[in-house]
Amino acid sequence: MSDIEAGFTNKASVVATQPKISLKSIWYEFLAMFLFVFVCCGSVTFSNPDNLSNISIALTFGLCITVLLFCTNVGQINSAVTVALMVSGDLNIVQGLCNIAAQIIGAIVGAFLIWAIMAGEYSSLGANEIPEKTSLISACLGEFMGTYFLCWVVFQTAVAEESVARGEPTLNACTAPIAIGLAVFLAHILLIDLTSCSINFPRSLGPAFVQFIEFFDFKKGSLYYSGQIIPGTSFWVYLTMPHLAGIVAGLHRRVKILVCPSPRILEFNGKLNSIESILAN
């Protein structure tokens, strides 16, 4: 349900709407991202490298997202998705920014827990790193397209009025999380060898932040480890490209609504005009 439709449930909100912050949503975003980083990055960290494959990693990330979406009633668990929903108008900006903050904190806590379990032993913590063979342009395009694909699937399955999940109430409980989880799986199959697949900034920031703390010499004020996973090198790709894709996906949906509004939106506009006429009189 969009913010506009939600506002329709309260006639007073037609005259003046005040953004309401859902603490439950913020908590779910923190908890889901914490579990997502711990389970997915932990599976990469704790497993024998010889037993890991692109398929196993992609399945872990895709299945974990599916499970967490079921548990959070289709949360976001991705700052790019949150940005897309804010741009499209399906999520108010204040709530969205709070959700992103919760996601980032949850990712950092999850990565710290992995580091604690490793008892300080050096580990990548499942951090993203752009391979040397991948050019910067290829990495940018890959992260952008993978994230746009995910955001588009979210809109088409969990947000759009004409989607199967929204149009068929009996299927609403299962179709969207499964489709979104499959999109994450496919994005990882596509991008693991190209960019190590982020498409989710908080997921990348959590392990990178913990490694930054681990390798930072606070007495000298400098890093004694040099790697792409440390913010300040090519890490900016994981910050900018997913969010840029989220903005484009959100604008795509906004234009689509303006050009081809759904029947429910048209019905709502008619009711809104009627209420405004009554209030004016």
Steps between C-alpha positions, in 0.01 A plus 500: 500500500639839404518793741219670305267202530590455865409862561154436353412290803496818705299790358698749703814395320351628174529854635837466674717194520776463754763232430474228764804300595447128544736378769398145414622545143828651621552209740423244226744667262773491765431140600459372143822665379687376807386143430559536127863606542566248775351205311620583148840656569549254784440205270778629274731566795447179695491259205793319348587695183532172311133428570374837378368562151317783329177296510528428873572866580219625277256250654596611850436867425179433305351257751593722794324800345191286431484376860553848645234653274250244624594585860481879455183513288696607191752740649770672295832365638682704235565874495467511120148356525421752774624785278292368209186496717569855621549630147185327375295648784417165656698578817528833679849643511535519879405134544730404214802677648435339838476159331832555322669601826362185664625287210851644525519449877364147467760414234785632716380307806467183292853539365638567849340178622670305219832662593445414868428136416824489303671617822689776323646261244544665160205444275338676207172494694327446168589853389454603139806558284514587132730248324808640330382363166182710515518854365339783692243557225405133497463500879280809491275366226477159664401636841255744343322238289493238777345746744256639244385146422439438871311828552287437191405155632409656837271753333343244267432240769450685829400856416324537164121468507498272197754256646403142580573554868272804523236386251452151647458524881529122537850512348614816676663313787745306285560639152685825573767363743569204274536716189723751679717222643537351152599843367775522764613149406514585129682829563768312694538239228547788256737715705705289743791462260462853363468712816458241783137625492392764746168650370451590867710778654447419872594136434829625351561770759465276806796266429706784347448720806608224739809432288574873497494504881709183515771633269505861617792603716340760726837603648647578159173608350548289190415164346760227501296292257427601143213339312199581288265404781615802700271802437678762295621284212250332265254450784309803374360278223300310762371829641403687186386242244233318704348827619511648150318190375245542778439862396450399135267215597299735722472759223395224260211406729403864556484565124307177451241609758458837327470352152304183585333541841346187647119475542535527878695824470234643268228393745691656788543829312126514445432444871764756591336762279163425661641544850673825405170631359320409825770665714495809280126541556 
